[in-house]
Each structure stands twice: as C-alpha cells, then as structure tokens.
Amino acid sequence: MDMMEDLLEKTCKNMIKTILFCLENATKGTIYRIGPMPKLLAVRVTSGIRKESGDEIQWGLPAVSDYNPPGKSWEQYRDQPDHVLEAMGWCVEKQKSWTAENPFEDVRSVGKQLRGEIEDFYHMEPVLVPKSDLYGGGRDILEYPSDWEGNPIWQETEYVVCAVIKIHFRPYSIRRDDRSTKIIRELSRSLGTELLSLQLREKLFRNQEEFTRRQLKSSEILAHELRNTLTKFGFVFFAVNAEIGVLREEWEAQLYRAFPNLESKRSILERLNELLNSHLTDAQNGDESTRLCQTLLHEQEEFASLSLLPQQGEQWLVHKIIPKWERLFSSSNAWSESRKEVLMLFERLKRALQIGQNHSLMEKLDQIPRDLAEKWAKIAYVYFTADKLFILEDILQVLDHPKLPVSHRHQIKKVIKSLKALVELVPEIEERANRIILSLRSESQSDSELFPDTARICRF
C-alpha cells in the first residue's frame, strides 16, 4: 500500500467511525472509491462493523465481495436490460441516494433478485465533488461514461461521483429522508472535500514525481553529452604520447649510432619476414599457412613501424606474433627447420625492446651529457595520463637543453606547450561539468562550492 492509499483508507475509516458514533442504530459502514472517468471502477476501500459490546469498531474487508479490489467496472454494475439492478448503479448514474427501508420491497437487492434472499436495511449515499474543483478549466474535454444506450451521463450536472457511502442499520430503524439519512448526506459532503484534498495532493505528488523523473533524465542526458565532450579531449593525451614516441625513437637512434653492434627491433623483424618469405612459395595458395604468412608479414611490418613502450611491444609480440608462428609450425612442415631460429629471434626481440632502458649503455654514452641522458631516457619511456601532468615540465626541460641532438626539437617544444595548455584545462572543465550535473540532481541552481570528496560524474 502506497502513501496515498494509506491516507485514503485512514480518511474513510474516520468517516465511518463518525457516522457510527452519531447514529446509534447504525451497525456497519463501507466506503467505495469511484473512478476515474470514464471507467468508473467501484472498489471497496474499507468496512467497519460496530461490536455488540459497545462503540468499538472492527475493521476489514469481507472475505468475498464483488467490490473487493480490483473492484467492478461501470459496465458491470450500471442499469441495463436483463441485468441485476444494483443500488450502486443508481447512486453513481443518478447522483442520488438509495434507502432500503424495507428489504422485502427493495428492487435493487442483489440477493433478492438472484437467490430470493432478503438482505438487511441500509442507506447508500453518493459522495459528490464539483467538476470545477476537480478539473478546473478542463471540463469541456472530459470523457464521460455512458449508460446502456450509449448516452453520456453527468453532462448536465455540476458534480461527479468520487465515492459511495453505505451504512447498514438495525431492522426498521431507517426511512427515506429521515434524520439519519440527512446526517449521512451532510457528512458525505465533508468526505467529498477530504477526498478532493487527497486527489489534489496525489496529483501534486505525481507531478513532483514526474518533474523529478524528467529532471533526472535531463541531467543524465547532459551528463552523457558532457562525458562525450570530455572524451573528445582524450586526443590531447594521445598527441602527447605520440610526441613522447618521437623522443623515444630519437633516443634509441642515438644508442644505435653510438653502438653499431646493437641488434635493433627492425633488423630482427626483417629476419623473421625473410624466413616467412623463404617458404611462402612452397605453401599451397589459399591454404591456412598461406593466410597466416600474409597476416604475419603485415603485422610484423606494422610492429616495426610503431614506436611502442617496451611493455606494449612485448604484449604485441606475445599476443599477435608468437601465437601465429606457433599455428604456422603446426599447420605446415615447411618452416619446421626454422623453428629453433625463430624462437631465438623472439628472445632477441624481447631484449631489443628493452634497449633504451639499458643503464650500462647509457653510462657508456659519451656524446651526450650524463644529466641530459638520464632525463631523456626517463621521459622517453613514460605513458602520459591525466595524473602525470608534471611530466610535461620534464619534457620541456629536456627540449630546452642546448645539447639535445634532435634537429626538430623546437617544433616538438611548440606542440608540447600547446598540448600542455589543453591538458591543464581538462580538470577545470571536468569540475564545471560536475557542478552542473550535481546541481541538477540535487534540484539546486546555486553556484555554491561542492565538497572536494564528492564522487565525480565526468572523469578520464
């Protein structure tokens, strides 16, 4: 049961309690909710029975009733030919009360019509609410329910029925238009006012829910757009790493010039390509070994052209090169005699990938000042991310060194400076994006400072 249903039941219980306390001959009370238009579903909200011992009331719904949730539709209880006449149908359609002052003559007694059983004495009162209060200026677009002939009801009246009160009495203690029925009619107006208040509160609550849902959806859309925008700034980090890759190639080139006997990644890959080509003509055109050879040639040539960090290069070798060679060995005997050499080339290739971080070689490098060599070797093997902004200053210091043997170092320096300005903007943009999104989510339009430990929504 949600909050509004709980309030509705409480309101109905208070009304039943008031009526039973005011009318000493009243024994039981039930209130039915009617609506919405045009379905006019009639649902029993609650029932209360006065105990014989005094004024204490026992609450609850009967075990079996057509009006227990989910209730009866208008088509089921309205007046129509060859159908049981119900007091509920009369009260709702005519917006008038029904009093069973003599059950033996009650033409709307369901038990009497169906089974010939005589029911008890009761009074049913419709609870009316003005259309103007409930629908405001939207009365002209209301969809009214229809009677069995298809004619709309309630068009000529200023009210709608939102509930029906049914009060049972001791035998022969109730008569049409007596004092008891008038009291019930007056109290029904009070109930109508309370139900209207509940209706307005529920409408406000639903509108607030819808507003919150739409606001949250808007904030999520905005967050998505801001994330996409910030993601596009990722090219800055890619560009910085590309420039670091250029400095890495220049550093390794210095080592190969200083130590000509060093074996390079490119020379080893060229030897692997020679071994592939040596037996490629022996393989049958179109078979698996031919396709593997062609794939390997392409990937080894691409590997040779890339300036990768040592760990990236080793991952490339382990995941893209070695498994294909193993498949090649197992699919064809043409390369069996080269297997030992290929495995040795893999080990040499792994060592060649680490050549730039060989400290013993750096110590023997006389052409470059030691301080420059150490800084150059350090920044050349860094993978730049948002939490390594300080590395950009180290790169600029290396590029400013007068002894740096890189012909286009001034161009690299200009690029790094431009990228540095963009990188330093990213945290500020990220923070502003978080402020906007969190402001929407908290229904706050203020520009107050956010707590520093607030979880980020947009983040690299």
C-alpha positions, 0 to 999 in steps of 0.5 A: 500500500502506497502513501496515498492509499494509506491516507485514503483508507485512514480518511474513510475509516474516520468517516465511518467511525463518525457516522457510527458514533452519531447514529446509534442504530447504525451497525456497519459502514463501507466506503467505495472509491469511484473512478476515474472517468470514464471507467468508473471502477467501484472498489471497496476501500474499507468496512467497519462493523460496530461490536455488540459490546459497545462503540468499538469498531472492527475493521476489514474487508469481507472475505468475498465481495464483488467490490473487493479490489480490483473492484467492478467496472461501470459496465458491470454494475450500471442499469441495463436490460436483463441485468441485476439492478444494483443500488450502486448503479443508481447512486453513481448514474443518478447522483442520488441516494438509495434507502432500503427501508424495507428489504422485502420491497427493495428492487435493487437487492442483489440477493433478492433478485438472484437467490430470493434472499432478503438482505438487511436495511441500509442507506447508500449515499453518493459522495459528490465533488464539483467538476470545477474543483476537480478539473478546473478549466478542463471540463469541456474535454472530459470523457464521460461514461455512458449508460446502456444506450450509449448516452453520456451521463453527468453532462448536465450536472455540476458534480461527479461521483468520487465515492459511495457511502453505505451504512447498514442499520438495525431492522426498521430503524431507517426511512427515506429522508429521515434524520439519519439519512440527512446526517449521512448526506451532510457528512458525505459532503465533508468526505467529498472535500477530504477526498478532493484534498487527497486527489489534489495532493496525489496529483501534486505528488505525481507531478513532483514525481514526474518533474523529478523523473524528467529532471533526472533524465535531463541531467543524465542526458547532459551528463552523457553529452558532457562525458562525450565532450570530455572524451573528445579531449582524450586526443590531447593525451594521445598527441602527447604520447605520440610526441613522447614516441618521437623522443623515444625513437630519437633516443634509441637512434642515438644508442644505435649510432653510438653502438653499431653492434646493437641488434635493433627491433627492425633488423630482427623483424626483417629476419623473421619476414625473410624466413616467412618469405623463404617458404611462402612459395612452397605453401599451397595458395589459399591454404591456412599457412598461406593466410597466416604468412600474409597476416604475419608479414603485415603485422610484423611490418606494422610492429616495426613501424610503431614506436611502442613502450617496451611493455606494449611491444612485448604484449604485441609480440606475445599476443599477435606474433608468437601465437601465429608462428606457433599455428604456422609450425603446426599447420605446415612442415615447411618452416619446421627447420626454422623453428629453433631460429625463430624462437631465438629471434623472439628472445632477441626481440624481447631484449631489443625492446628493452634497449633504451632502458639499458643503464650500462649503455647509457653510462657508456654514452659519451656524446651526450651529457650524463644529466641530459641522458638520464632525463631523456631516457626517463621521459622517453619511456613514460605513458602520459595520463591525466595524473602525470601532468608534471611530466610535461615540465620534464619534457620541456626541460629536456627540449630546452637543453642546448645539447639535445641532438634532435634537429626538430626539437623546437617544433616538438617544444611548440606542440608540447606547450600547446598540448600542455595548455589543453591538458591543464584545462581538462580538470577545470572543465571536468569540475564545471561539468560536475557542478552542473550535473550535481546541481541538477540532481540535487534540484539546486541552481546555486553556484555554491562550492561542492565538497572536494570528496564528492564522487565525480560524474565526468572523469578520464 
